[in-house]
């Protein structure tokens, strides 16, 4: 079992999302400007979906098959060996 600390920080965003500058990181003279997000952040509603899509694509390209009953369970059979991966938000 493992916990992926940065799991929700790696999702690629499909739409443009803007945020205000965070406290402590405001650029002097540019206080009214906003930031455009290129990757997902914790607390962003799209973050879990984007993370799942990225991992799903990675696992499918590596030969894993999703379980019909639970789309968060993947399996791969090769040379008589079996690997089962269960994903839940940031745990596997």
N, C-alpha and C positions, 0 to 999 in steps of 0.2 A: 504494500500500500504506500502511496506517496501523495503529498499535498504539493501542488504546483503554485508557488507563491505569486508568480506573475502571470497566471493563466489568462486572466481577463484583460491583460495589457497588450496582447499580441494580435487581437482581431483587427482585420482591415475593415474600414468603414466604407459602405457603399454610397452614403449620402453625405452632404456637407453638414457638419455640426460645428457650431461656434460656442465658445464659452468666454465668460469674463476672465480677466487676469486674476490669478489666485492671490490671496493675501500674502504679502512678503515677496511677491514676484512682479509687482507692478513696476513698469518702466516709467521713470520720472519724465514728465512732459507728454506721455502717451497713455494717461490714465483711462481715457474713454475708448481706447482700442480694444478689440476682442481677439481671441486666438481661434484658429481653425484647427480642429482635431484631425490628425492623420491616422491615428490608431485609437482603439477603444480604451476607456478608463474604467476603473472600478466605480460603481454608482451609475454608470451610463446604462440606460435600459437596453440598448442594443448589444452590450458587451457579451453576455452569455451566448446569445445567438451567433454572434460573429466568431466567438471562440469555438463553438461547436462546429460551425461550417468549416473552419480552417482545419481542425483536427479530423473531421469526417473526410475531407478531401485527402489529407495526408495518409490516413489509415487505408482508405479505399485504393489509393495509388500504390500502397505497399502490399496489396493483396488480401487485406482483411475484409470480412463480410459482416454487415450489420445484422443483428438478431431481428427477426420479424416481430417478436413480441415486445422487445425493448430496444429502441434505437440508440441507446447509450451503451449497449453491449456489442462488442466486436469479437470475431474469432477468426483464426487463421490456422489451417491444417497444412503441414508441409513435411514430407519425408517421415511420416508416422508421428510427428510431434504436433501438439496443439497449443496455441496461445490464445487466451481469452483476456480481453481488456474491458473493464467496466469503468465508465466515465460518469462523474457526477459533479457538475460545476467545475471546481478546481481540485477534485480528488480523483485518483485512479488506483 
